[in-house]
Amino acid sequence: MLSGPSGIEDSLISKLDPRAKLLFVIVATLSLFVGAGWIDLLVWAGVAAVAQAVSDIPVRRFLAQMRGFLWLIVLAFVLQMLFLARPDEPFWRLWDFDMLMFKLERAAFFTFRLFLFIFYSALLMSSTSPIELADALERLFKPLKRLKVPVHEIAMMASIAVRFIPTVSEEGQKIYKAQLARGARFQGGLLQRVRATVPLIVPLLFATVRRAEELALAMEARGYNSRARRTSYSQLIWGWRETLILLVALAVTVITKPMY
């Protein structure tokens, strides 16, 4: 599979207008979290499977991206099992069979919903470059400029923040290896691990601030002005495919809601 300069596969989803993909994820998120039931989740899971197949992105890459959120999914399930209860019953009745089944069903529901949200977010990030996302945000929220909202600045900051993630990760790996070479130990109990992370966090914080300052100076030296009128190198084109996927998202949201 061919890849673009940003490492994104040249697939049908990657060629879509980023505004359509962003709106699709927003509609899917609202449908999952506002008055959602199991039917919503199962239908959106089917849509997610189709989207992953069309994207031509290997499943391993999705699993690798979502591995970092595994702790969040597990934590959500554990918290639901511990503290969720019916309004008329105490939450500590864990070993009552009816209560246990209720907790399992609700915990599975909330966990699956969180999983789908992370999946759609990973699909958006895997098929869209940070520059395209920034352009999509700026175009979608352009009407807010009349209300004096700094749309361009917000989109620029979002784009820079996303592009800084690999840089900060690489810097963190360098600091980690340097600390290991100096004899630091990152094993042991919880308290020892927390103490061992201090020599990592402090240098990483200083390195991130230094890179941000260098970027600000470079932009200022090149005469960057956020209020200047400018054109865009990449032209966003909204076609029938973009309209179709947005109609599909709206149709799934409307059809599934009255079914339970």
Beta strands, then each sheet from edge to edge (+ up, - down):
end
